[in-house]
Structure formats: C-alpha cells, structure tokens
C-alpha cells in the first residue's frame, strides 16, 4: 500500500513538472526567436546605416536627423501580428506601401534616383528593429504571465508532497535538538577555560540559518505546517 502511494505521489510530481515545462516552453521559445531575430536585424541596420552615409541633399539631412517615421501603423499592433505568425517581411512591405507617397517626395539630388532603394532598405531595417522590439516587450509580459500561472498550478500540485517534507523536517529537527541538548548537558558546569579545551566544543544551540528559518515561515504561511507543530523548536 505504501509503495502504491509513493508511486502515485511520484506520478503526480512528474505530471506537474511536465505540465509546467510545456506551458512555459512555447512562450519562452517565441521570445528566444524574437531576441535572435532582433540581433540579426540590428546588425543589418548598422550595415544599411553605413551604406546610407553617402546620401546627400534632402535625403541625407533626413537620414542624419533620424526623425522620419519608418512605419505608419502602431508598433504594438505590428508586434502583435508578428507574434501571431505574420511574416516580418510582409509586415514591412505593407508599411512601406503606406509610406510610398512620402518616399516619392524625397529629393535625392540629380542622377541619384537609385538612392531611393537605398533609403527604403535602411527604413525597412529600422522598421524591422522597431517591430521586433515591440514584439519582445509584449512577449516578455506573456512569458511572465504564463510563468506565474504555471507556477501557481505547479505549487498547488506538489503542495501535498512538500507538506510531508515540511513535517519530516520538523521531526528531524526535533530529534537533532534532543541530541544536541544531551551533548550540551555533558558540558554543564565546565568553566570557560575548560570549555576552551573541550574538543569538539558543545554542539551549537543554533541549528538552522536564516534561509531555513525563512523556509519554515513560508511553509507556515502556505499552511503546510501549523505553528503549533513547531513546539519548542
């Protein structure tokens, strides 16, 4: 019967662990892909920035000012679409269509019509970095929410096993405390000088450090153990 209970408990813990891993894995995987993509497009943006350094006239002033819009839609909206699976290139192409009238008004200087493609490619990378950064900010919130929810379920699922552990810890501490008192009793009546010569010294009264105390208090707050169970510990 005890073996069956242990197997059931192990199965519950294993399922709780798998559920927690699965629920967080997808959200974190999306975030990781976005972060990798951001690094790639930041590198491409640097390359396009260097290429645009030769732009002159109005386009050069706009480039150096860096104050022009590279998307028409709200970056947050585009970030949501990217997370939902819309291709980044498609998003950027649609945004550049909306900016077409703006691009046509830019003066690149005589004989420099080919610079329009250069400027648009620079803008495309600006837009890509902006959209991905927005998506990352959104996905981080999703990861935080998913992690919180999954850990709530995980904590609830493993609470019975941890309750047993907490009570076993208290029992072990009580047993050790009794042994410690017996060892300390052997040193009663010794002077300070004599205590200095006793090897080993009497076992210390303080059994647990601050982290252990905090753990026990948390176990009480989670109702895994009752304060009355502490006894004289």
C-alpha positions as CSV (number, residue, x, y, z in Angstrom):
1,X,0.0,0.0,0.0
2,X,2.8,2.4,0.9
3,X,4.6,1.5,-2.3
4,X,1.5,2.3,-4.3
5,X,1.1,5.7,-2.6
6,X,4.7,6.5,-3.3
7,X,4.2,5.7,-6.9
8,X,1.1,7.8,-7.1
9,X,2.9,10.7,-5.5
10,X,5.8,10.3,-7.9
11,X,3.4,10.3,-10.8
12,X,1.7,13.5,-9.6
13,X,5.1,15.2,-9.3
14,X,6.2,14.0,-12.7
15,X,2.9,15.2,-14.4
16,X,3.1,18.6,-12.6
17,X,6.7,19.1,-13.8
18,X,5.8,18.2,-17.4
19,X,2.8,20.5,-17.4
20,X,4.9,23.3,-16.0
21,X,7.6,22.8,-18.6
22,X,5.1,22.5,-21.5
23,X,3.2,25.6,-20.6
24,X,6.3,27.8,-20.3
25,X,8.3,26.3,-23.2
26,X,6.2,27.7,-26.1
27,X,6.1,31.2,-24.7
28,X,9.8,31.3,-24.0
29,X,10.6,29.7,-27.4
30,X,8.8,32.6,-29.1
31,X,10.7,35.1,-27.0
32,X,14.0,33.4,-27.8
33,X,13.3,33.5,-31.6
34,X,12.4,37.2,-31.4
35,X,15.6,38.0,-29.5
36,X,17.7,36.2,-32.1
37,X,15.9,38.0,-34.9
38,X,16.4,41.4,-33.2
39,X,20.2,40.8,-33.0
40,X,20.2,39.9,-36.7
41,X,18.3,42.9,-37.8
42,X,20.3,45.3,-35.6
43,X,23.4,44.1,-37.4
44,X,21.7,44.6,-40.8
45,X,20.5,48.1,-39.7
46,X,24.1,49.0,-38.9
47,X,25.1,47.9,-42.4
48,X,22.4,49.9,-44.0
49,X,23.3,52.9,-41.9
50,X,26.8,52.8,-43.2
51,X,25.6,52.4,-46.7
52,X,23.4,55.5,-46.4
53,X,26.2,57.7,-45.2
54,X,26.8,58.9,-48.8
55,X,23.3,60.2,-49.2
56,X,23.2,63.9,-49.9
57,X,20.7,66.7,-50.3
58,X,17.3,66.4,-48.6
59,X,17.6,62.6,-48.2
60,X,21.0,63.0,-46.4
61,X,19.6,65.5,-44.0
62,X,16.6,63.3,-43.2
63,X,18.9,60.3,-42.7
64,X,21.2,62.2,-40.4
65,X,18.2,63.7,-38.5
66,X,16.7,60.2,-38.0
67,X,13.3,61.7,-37.2
68,X,11.2,60.3,-40.0
69,X,8.6,57.6,-39.5
70,X,9.5,54.1,-40.8
71,X,6.0,52.6,-40.2
72,X,2.5,54.1,-40.3
73,X,0.8,51.6,-38.0
74,X,1.3,51.4,-34.3
75,X,4.4,49.3,-33.5
76,X,2.5,47.5,-30.8
77,X,-0.1,46.4,-33.3
78,X,2.6,45.2,-35.7
79,X,4.3,43.4,-32.8
80,X,1.2,41.5,-32.0
81,X,0.9,40.5,-35.7
82,X,4.5,39.3,-35.7
83,X,3.9,37.2,-32.6
84,X,0.7,35.8,-34.2
85,X,2.8,34.4,-37.0
86,X,2.7,37.1,-39.7
87,X,5.9,37.2,-41.8
88,X,8.1,40.2,-40.8
89,X,9.0,40.9,-44.4
90,X,5.3,41.1,-45.3
91,X,4.6,43.5,-42.5
92,X,7.4,45.8,-43.6
93,X,6.4,45.7,-47.2
94,X,2.8,46.7,-46.3
95,X,4.1,49.5,-44.2
96,X,6.3,50.8,-47.0
97,X,3.4,50.8,-49.3
98,X,1.6,53.2,-46.9
99,X,4.8,55.3,-46.9
100,X,5.0,55.4,-50.7
101,X,3.7,58.9,-51.1
102,X,6.2,60.1,-48.5
103,X,9.1,58.4,-50.3
104,X,8.1,60.0,-53.7
105,X,8.5,63.5,-52.2
106,X,12.1,63.0,-51.1
107,X,14.8,64.7,-53.2
108,X,17.9,62.6,-53.7
109,X,19.7,65.0,-56.0
110,X,20.2,64.9,-59.7
111,X,21.0,61.5,-61.1
112,X,20.6,59.8,-57.8
113,X,17.2,58.2,-58.2
114,X,18.8,54.8,-57.3
115,X,19.3,56.2,-53.8
116,X,15.6,55.7,-53.1
117,X,16.1,52.0,-52.9
118,X,19.0,52.5,-50.6
119,X,16.9,54.7,-48.3
120,X,14.0,52.4,-48.3
121,X,16.2,49.4,-47.4
122,X,17.5,51.5,-44.5
123,X,14.0,52.3,-43.4
124,X,13.0,48.7,-43.7
125,X,15.6,47.6,-41.2
126,X,14.6,50.5,-38.9
127,X,11.1,49.2,-39.1
128,X,12.1,45.6,-38.5
129,X,14.1,46.6,-35.4
130,X,11.2,48.7,-34.1
131,X,8.6,46.0,-34.7
132,X,10.6,43.2,-33.2
133,X,11.5,45.3,-30.1
134,X,7.8,45.9,-29.6
135,X,7.0,42.2,-30.0
136,X,9.7,41.3,-27.5
137,X,8.3,43.7,-24.9
138,X,4.8,42.1,-25.4
139,X,6.2,38.6,-25.3
140,X,8.1,39.2,-22.1
141,X,4.8,40.1,-20.5
142,X,3.3,36.9,-21.8
143,X,6.1,34.9,-20.5
144,X,5.8,36.5,-17.1
145,X,2.0,35.8,-17.1
146,X,2.4,32.2,-18.3
147,X,5.2,31.6,-15.8
148,X,3.1,32.9,-12.9
149,X,0.0,30.8,-13.9
150,X,2.1,27.7,-14.4
151,X,3.9,28.1,-11.1
152,X,0.6,28.5,-9.3
153,X,-0.6,25.2,-10.7
154,X,2.7,23.6,-10.1
155,X,2.8,24.8,-6.5
156,X,-0.7,23.5,-5.9
157,X,0.1,20.1,-7.4
158,X,3.2,19.5,-5.4
159,X,1.9,21.0,-2.1
160,X,0.9,17.6,-0.6
161,X,4.4,16.2,-1.1
162,X,6.0,19.4,0.2
163,X,3.8,19.2,3.3
164,X,5.1,15.8,4.0
165,X,8.6,17.1,3.6
166,X,8.0,20.0,5.9
167,X,6.6,17.8,8.7
168,X,9.5,15.3,8.2
169,X,12.0,18.3,8.5
170,X,10.3,19.4,11.8
171,X,10.5,15.8,13.1
172,X,14.2,15.6,12.2
173,X,14.9,19.0,13.8
174,X,13.2,17.9,17.0
175,X,15.3,14.7,17.0
176,X,18.5,16.6,16.4
177,X,17.5,19.1,19.1
178,X,17.1,16.4,21.7
179,X,20.6,15.0,20.8
180,X,22.1,18.5,21.0
181,X,20.6,19.1,24.4
182,X,22.2,15.8,25.6
183,X,25.6,16.9,24.2
184,X,25.3,20.3,25.9
185,X,24.3,18.7,29.2
186,X,27.6,16.9,29.2
187,X,29.4,20.3,29.3
188,X,27.3,21.8,32.0
189,X,29.4,23.1,35.0
190,X,32.6,23.5,33.0
191,X,34.4,26.8,33.3
192,X,35.1,29.0,30.3
193,X,38.8,27.8,30.3
194,X,37.7,24.2,30.4
195,X,35.2,24.7,27.6
196,X,38.1,26.1,25.5
197,X,39.9,22.8,25.9
198,X,36.8,20.6,25.2
199,X,37.1,19.0,21.7
200,X,34.8,19.1,20.0
201,X,33.0,22.1,21.6
202,X,29.4,21.6,22.7
203,X,27.1,21.3,19.7
204,X,25.8,24.8,18.9
205,X,22.3,25.7,20.0
206,X,21.5,27.5,16.7
207,X,20.7,24.6,14.4
208,X,19.3,26.5,11.4
209,X,20.4,29.5,9.4
210,X,18.2,32.4,8.2
211,X,17.3,30.7,5.0
212,X,16.0,27.7,6.9
213,X,14.0,29.9,9.2
214,X,12.5,31.7,6.2
215,X,11.6,28.3,4.6
216,X,9.8,27.2,7.8
217,X,7.9,30.5,7.9
218,X,6.9,30.2,4.3
219,X,5.7,26.6,5.0
220,X,3.5,28.0,7.8
221,X,2.2,30.8,5.5
222,X,1.3,28.2,2.9
223,X,-0.4,26.1,5.6
224,X,1.8,23.1,5.0
225,X,2.5,23.1,8.7
226,X,0.8,24.6,11.7
227,X,2.6,27.0,14.1
228,X,1.7,24.6,16.9
229,X,3.8,21.9,15.3
230,X,6.9,23.9,15.9
231,X,6.7,23.2,19.6
232,X,9.9,24.3,21.3
233,X,11.9,24.4,18.1
